[in-house]
Every structure is written in structure tokens, then in C-alpha cells.
């Protein structure tokens, strides 16, 4: 009886593993069928303002419908597994995680398109007079950072540590850590916490303060500490033909300008 019970439990565990093996949101029962005349892109918040503007311009020029679906992955994952023509992300480590959930694309399909620098978002008027990352080490300031916490896919994972440890000084990491008042899952949540906690600094990417210039100011991080990560895409082999055309448009001077306006660099 005990042996039979153990076998049943083991079979149950294996069945569960087979359902989710490969990624947190992967559902092997979903059939990937994106070709329907509409090019759909799925990915995180952050790159979306540039993508939406580029999509509108491309649609006006060509008549090809483009939809940009963005935000926390759990909100769009099932839909993307069925209908995504393009998966996009805001860092290589994020895309690597996406590949586990969307096996219709592989590492060979990933195309780095633009890069952007990490910056410091501060309250309007910069009341603490923060001028560099070193000020976050020397001053008693309240800092918000973005983290995945092992369960959330975000380009901000590990960013504050990379910058603080850039000069090889453990003491810098200790001091910055002591000033952190919130570790938030995703940039949207981090921005919300920054405002609600009335924090002095949010370590983020350039596109966020540029897109929210009415709420925050931006402080450029000194070159010796500056970190860059990229915007990248992966196109499904089954995608609508317009997906390749849209990707090519993003690489043109006209298409890339939408990204430059939001703080991205070619």
C-alpha cells in the first residue's frame, strides 16, 4: 500500500512538472497560432512608449495593424503563447527568461536593437541635490530599487548592485543597501513606491524619467559606474509577414527616432 501511494504521488508530481517545465507561465496545452493579419508584440513596460509610437507610424504608412501588449508577464502570457508574433524585452537576462515560457522562439531568434543607460530618478526639483551615484553612498537618502525577487521577470534585477559594486568596493554596496527602503517587483511597482514613500532616488532606466518628466527629474550616473542593457526582440517563425517588415522599420532612421526620443541609443 505504501509503495502504491508513493507511485501515485510521484506520478502526480511528474504530471505537474510536465505542465510547467521550461517556464513559470508555460502552458503546453496552448497552440501557437499567431498568423491572423495582426502583428502583436508582447513584453514589459518601459519600451512600450517608443514601440507604440513606432507602431502607429508604421501602421499609417503601410496599413499593417500592429498591437503592443505590455506590462507584467502574468497578465499577457497565455495570450502571447497563442498569438505573439514578436516577444520583446528590456534586457538580455529578461529575454533569456522569456524564452523559457515561449518556446516558439529560441536564443538564435533574439535581435538586440537598442541600448539604454541606468539613471537615477529624483523628485521634481531634486530637493536632495543628488548629482551622482556617489551621492547615494555619501548621503542618508531613501532609495527605491527594482528587483525580480526570484519570481518576477524584470530588466531591473540586480541593477543597483551592479552599479554600486562597479568600482570593486564592498563598502559601496553596504552603504547603498542600507539606504534602500523598497525592493519592488517591476519598474511600474517601483515607480509607484517611489512616489508613495516620497523617496529621494529611484535607480532605473533612462526611458522611465523621460516618459514621466512631469513627475520626476533625471540624474545621469557617472561614466565609471554607468550600466547599459538592451531592448531586443524575437520573432516567431510562424509570425505574420508584417512582423519582419515592422522589425526592419525599427532599424531605419525614422523608426529608431521614436526610441531615441525615449532615451534609447542605437
HUWOJO-V861786 format. One line per field, one symbol per residue. ss: DSSP state (H for helix, E for strand, C for the rest). A space follows every 50 residues. Layout:
ss = ???
This chain:
ss = CHHHHHHHHHHHHHHHHHHHCCCCCCCCCCCCCCCCCEEEEEECCCCHHH HHHHHHHHHHHHCCEEEEEECCHHHHHHHHHHHCCEEEECCHHHHHHHHH HCCCCCHHHEEEEEEEEEEEEEECCCCCCCCCCHHHHHCCCCEEEECCCC CCCCCCCCHHHHHHCCCCCHHHHHHHHHHEEEEECCHHHHHHHHHHCCCC EEEEEHHHHHHCCCCEEEEECCCCCCCEEEEEEEECCCCCHHHHHHHHHH CCHHHHHHHHHCCCEC
